[in-house]
Amino acid sequence: MKNKIYIFVVEDEPEVLDAIVRDLEEFENIFPIEMADSAEECRELIDALINAGNEIGLILCDQVLPGQNGVDLLVEMQNDPATEHTRKVLITGQAGLDETVRAINEADLKHYIAKPWEKSDLVETTRKFMTDYVLERTENPMEYMSVLDGQRIADYIRKEKGLTDN
Amino acid sequence: MTKIKTTGLFLGITGFCIPLLFNFPGLSLAGHLAMSIFLMAAVFWMFETIPIYSTSILVIFSQVLLLSTEGIIDYSGIAGYDPLPYTRFIGTLANPIIILFLGGFVLADASVKYDFDKNLTRILLSPFGNRTSTIILGLMAVTAALSAFMSNTATTAMMITVIIPIIAKMDPADPARIGIALSVPFAANIGGIATPIGTPPNAVVIAALNQQGLTVAFGSWMLYALPLAIVMLIVAWQVLLRLHPPATEMVSLDLDSKLQTSPHALLLYITFGATVLLWVTEGIHGIKSSIVALLPVVVLTLSSAFSKQDIRKLPWEVLWLIAGGIALGISMETTGLASWLVGGIAWGSLSSLMVLVVFGAVALIMSNFLSNTVTASLLIPLALTLVTSGALEGVFGMLMVGLVIALSASFAMILPISTPPNAIAESTGVLKTKHMLLSGSIIGIIGLTLILLMSVFYWPNII
């Protein structure tokens, strides 16, 4: 089995979690979506997936979670080489300024989505960051072209010559 | 390692050993060793056990080791082979055709660096208006024109960035989306035949003809192949229009272009124009195209328009791939292996047209599954030997069979694996393999037929 690049959604309210995952279903064929309702569960799942040779491309994380909060989880992931390159997005209604600043400075937070979100915004954000991820981290970004930003991936092939005439 | 690669590794090593274990009557010791190298290379190229350019490097290494005067075998007391200096084998890396390609690569990469390819495309597309069918023709014409001078793959990648916004605005049920997505790789494959530097199989064939003392000028190649490219472009356009008729009459095309005007960019435009002009007029001034090819390399590097980093990013592995193909041909010819191989078949009973039919069909079928360059590298040494066996007539026969092999190899486009441009188009997710299979098969069969018609009615009159 070929290893996969996962998208993670961490959210403690089941209806919200479902809504996010539903909005992202167009990516599911290529990038399996994993769900967790707490930071602890998320970390266990991530460890299991990474041990099986998979990668985490993107995490969309709520700030307020039972137990450890979202920013702590993102900072921890940033300090772990296996998830350092994972694109990190906060999706929340009530993160304070301090927490958000910490997420940017210490977790290399890429984006902040405020609740309630627009589906198109969520989809475009996911597309952009997953495209960033595959261009930076994979050998053959072409495989993911159909659900990502095809123009950017084609331009990458044009400039970096990952593919040449044979 | 996948199962296929492991099978390839096993078969390749077995292939290498067969000529060492068995004695083939009539074949010299060097011929046996050349056969070992040939079988190993053929299997590795087919199964892609190792990257295809690595196989090429391995070929050159094995030849130096086993077939050169500096190698491990002392041929002084052995009849049937006059060993070549090792420089003949490593020298393939500086073969004139490799230098020609190097010049082409520098021009192409500099064009990408200054977005000349993208902006030129937009300028060239503007006269084609807004009708869906003529826009498809426009896309194909521009793709083919660029891919005649740049790599087919880079041209396709660039054109995909142009067509994605067009396709995105169309009704998802409009069949023309599939037509447009197929038009680009098909036109890139077809455009590659138009010039010697259009695509690597042309290089392998021209280099092999050179070894026979037959030089093919840049303009002459265009005279032989360009008319076919134009006709095939129209054929492919019509095939795609009929299979995927546009549901909407008009499509919108956003053609904002702004040619860069920095001094480096301007220098590139002038160099590009001057080089191409000197290439196509080789017949008038007599300066060889591979010498002209040094012009862009010199001008663009001395002016720093093309930097050290840019030089590092050139697709060097393609040059290795071509060099290995040329080297394989050299050892097959000089050791007598090629004539021994074709000697077993009664080619004399075939008409020369039948010989062309056989090589054209085999090239077309093989390169649908293998790299086009590999197909040409494996077939051309065998084909050229047929001249000595009398099945083809002299210089003229060699040129004809060379053209047939190179052009047929480029018309293979039925699957995503057939050529990298096809692979890119398939990756967009707009089309399915079955669409490519159907239109690609029709185009391949018409293409082969036209090549054979040209070998009867066109080339004999102009060569």
Boltz contact constraints between the chains, C-beta under 6 A:
constraints:
  - contact:
      token1: [A, 142]
      token2: [B, 427]
      max_distance: 6.0
  - contact:
      token1: [A, 145]
      token2: [B, 427]
      max_distance: 6.0
  - contact:
      token1: [A, 145]
      token2: [B, 428]
      max_distance: 6.0
  - contact:
      token1: [A, 146]
      token2: [B, 429]
      max_distance: 6.0
  - contact:
      token1: [A, 150]
      token2: [B, 164]
      max_distance: 6.0
  - contact:
      token1: [A, 150]
      token2: [B, 428]
      max_distance: 6.0
  - contact:
      token1: [A, 151]
      token2: [B, 161]
      max_distance: 6.0
  - contact:
      token1: [A, 151]
      token2: [B, 164]
      max_distance: 6.0
  - contact:
      token1: [A, 154]
      token2: [B, 157]
      max_distance: 6.0
  - contact:
      token1: [A, 154]
      token2: [B, 160]
      max_distance: 6.0
  - contact:
      token1: [A, 154]
      token2: [B, 161]
      max_distance: 6.0
  - contact:
      token1: [A, 155]
      token2: [B, 161]
      max_distance: 6.0
  - contact:
      token1: [A, 157]
      token2: [B, 157]
      max_distance: 6.0
  - contact:
      token1: [A, 158]
      token2: [B, 112]
      max_distance: 6.0
  - contact:
      token1: [A, 158]
      token2: [B, 154]
      max_distance: 6.0
  - contact:
      token1: [A, 158]
      token2: [B, 157]
      max_distance: 6.0
  - contact:
      token1: [A, 158]
      token2: [B, 158]
      max_distance: 6.0
  - contact:
      token1: [A, 159]
      token2: [B, 112]
      max_distance: 6.0
  - contact:
      token1: [A, 161]
      token2: [B, 315]
      max_distance: 6.0
  - contact:
      token1: [A, 163]
      token2: [B, 153]
      max_distance: 6.0
  - contact:
      token1: [A, 163]
      token2: [B, 420]
      max_distance: 6.0
  - contact:
      token1: [A, 164]
      token2: [B, 153]
      max_distance: 6.0
  - contact:
      token1: [A, 164]
      token2: [B, 315]
      max_distance: 6.0
  - contact:
      token1: [A, 164]
      token2: [B, 318]
      max_distance: 6.0
  - contact:
      token1: [A, 165]
      token2: [B, 151]
      max_distance: 6.0
  - contact:
      token1: [A, 165]
      token2: [B, 152]
      max_distance: 6.0
  - contact:
      token1: [A, 165]
      token2: [B, 153]
      max_distance: 6.0
  - contact:
      token1: [A, 165]
      token2: [B, 199]
      max_distance: 6.0
  - contact:
      token1: [A, 165]
      token2: [B, 200]
      max_distance: 6.0
  - contact:
      token1: [A, 166]
      token2: [B, 371]
      max_distance: 6.0
  - contact:
      token1: [A, 166]
      token2: [B, 373]
      max_distance: 6.0
